[in-house]
Structure formats: structure tokens, C-alpha cells
Amino acid sequence: MSEKTYKSIRNTAVSNLVMGILALLSGIVMGVLLIISGAKLLRNKSGLMI
């Protein structure tokens, strides 16, 4: 295979790795935000009228 093919494969691998890391980080951040909002709801449970 030519060097151009290796560069193309490398660039694709790097972009996939970056996208995976971003997806992982966004999932962690969303989970933390959900836990925080749930804790706030539990703390103010007595003042809620449903």
C-alpha cells in the first residue's frame, strides 16, 4: 500500500478516537448533571406540590 493510504487510515483512526473520547466525556457530564438535579429535587421534596 502507498503512503497516502496509510495517512488516510491514520487520520480516520485519530478522528474516531477523538469522537469516542468526546462521547465518553459528554456522557459523564450528563450523568453528573442528572445526579445533581435529582439531589436538588430530593432536597426540596417537602416544598413540591404535584
Secondary structure, DSSP 8 states (H G I E B T S, - for coil): --HHHHHHHHHHHHHHHHHHHHHHHHHHHHHHHHHHHHHHHHHTGGG---
